[in-house]
Amino acid sequence: MPGTPSGEGGPKVPPSVTPGNTSESQQLLKYQVEQVQKAEYPDVVRLWEASVRATHAFLKEEDIEYFKPLILNRYLGAVVLRCIRNPRKAIIGFAGFEGHHLEMLFIHPDYRGKGIGKALLDYGIAQLQVRKVDVNEQNLQAVGFYQHCGFTIIGRSERDASGKPYPILHMALEA
């Protein structure tokens, strides 16, 4: 699935997802993976948008707008959705799983690099036997993250699942 950091006109992220102080960061070292309630889907879409704007600079604005309703109305309900929350219970990262495939993994920009994505991926591998992921080829940080976690590239598609011209790398967990 398919940014630049949010600015004017960007997603409105509640202040409750902004890291507060060192003690909050220390508390985040103990991650608990939780279910996402359907009523929280709008919050998840806002987090998705903030994450995409921070990591998917190759996407056009119209593509971000195209994907938002699909994520809200189709994609979130089609996966096993799990999240990690900050101490104030705001969702700061989420992942969607289908079968043995990681379908989505997005972390709020303020919480990137703190092990949240790794915790969600580890949960998927251990609890749901995740073995595959598709990644935007232009998202080099994500490609590197999955390679660091033991995934290798097993194929490539010129276009994403929506037919848009964003090449996708198909990756599998090494045995």
N, C-alpha and C positions, 0 to 999 in steps of 0.2 A: 504494500500500500504506500501509497505515497503518503529551503525556507531561509530566511534571514531572521534575526531576532525580532520579536514582536515590537512594533512601534505603533504610531498612530494608525488607527483602523485595525490593529491586530486584535487577537483574542483578549477578552477580559478575563483574567485569571484571578480568582479570589485571593486576597492577601493571605488567607490561611495556608496557602501552599508555599509561601516564601519561607526559606529557612530562617529561623530567628537568631539563634546564638549557638555557641559551641556545645552547650549541654544538649540542645536539640539534635545537633549533628551526632553527638555521642549516642543518643538514644536511637538514632536511625541505624546504628550498627546491628541492632537486634531486629531484623525484619520478620514480619509475619505476613504471609501471603493469605489474602482473604478473597471472598467472593465479591463481585460487583452486583449491586441491586439495579434492576431496570430503571428505577427512579433516578439513579446516578448517571445514566447514559449521557445526558447533556454535559455534565461535568467531565466525563471521559472524552467527549468530542472536543471540548475546550482544551483539555490537556493534549490531545492528539494534535490540534492545530498549533499550539505553542511549541510542541516538540518538533513538528514538521517545519515550522518557520525557522527553527534553530539548526536543523540538520539536513534539510532537503532544499538547498539553495537552487537546485536545478529545476524545481517545479515552478510552473507559471501560476500566477494568482488564480486564473480561471480554473486550473486543475485542482487547486486547494478547495475552491468553492464547489467544484463538481463532486469531490469526494466526501465533503462534510455530510450531506444528507444521506449518502449511501452508507457511511459508517454508522450514523445514528439509526437509520431505519432498516438496514439490511445486515451489515457485517457484524455488529456487536451481538446481535441476537443469534447469529449463526455459529458462534464459537463458545468454547468453555472460557469464560472471562474471569481473570484473576487480577488482583491489584496489591499494591503495597501503599500504606497510608502513612502520613506524618503523625506526630503525637497529637495533633488536633483533629485527626481522623479524615483529613483531606486526602484524596487519591493523588499520589505523586508519581506513580508508574503503573502501567497495566500491560497485560499480555493476553492474547487470544489464541487458543489452541483448538485444532480440529484433527482428530485422529492422532497420528504421530507427527503432525506438522505444526510448527509455530507459525501462525498466520499474521500476528502483529505483536510488536513490542515497542512501547513508547514511554519515555521518561520525561517528566517536566524538566525544562532546561535548567532550573535552579538546583536540581538534584542529580544532574548527570555526573558521572565519574565517582559515585559514592557506593557502587556495588548493587544498586537496585535492579538494573537490567540483568546482571549476573544472577541475582537471587531469584528473579522470576524465571529466567532460563533454566537454572538448576532445578527449580520446582517442576517445570515442565518435563525435564529429562527424567527426574526421579519419580515423579508421581504419575505422569501421563505418557511416559516412554517416547517423548519427542525425539525425532531423529532427523528431521528435515526442516529447512527454512528457505524461503525465497527472499532475496535482498535486491534493492535497487543498486545496480552496478555503480551509479554515480555517487552513492552514499558510502564513500570510502571508509569512514569511521565505523559504520555498521559492518561492512565486509571484514575489516580488521578485527572487530570485536568477535564476530562469529568464528573467524579463523583462530583467534587466540583461545576460544572456547572449544576447539577441536573439530570444527566443521571444515570441510573441504568443498571446493567448487566441483560439481558433477555435471553441470550443463549451463546453458545460457539461452535466453529468449530475447529477441530484438525488441519486443513490446511487452508491456505489463498485461495483466489479466483483463484490463479494460480496453486493451487495444491501443493504448497511448504509447508514444515513442520513447518510453523509458525502459532501457534494457534491464532485464532481471537475471540475476545469477541464482541458480539452483544449487543449494548447498546441503550436504549430508554430514551427519556426525560420524567421525571415523570410528570404526569398531574397536 
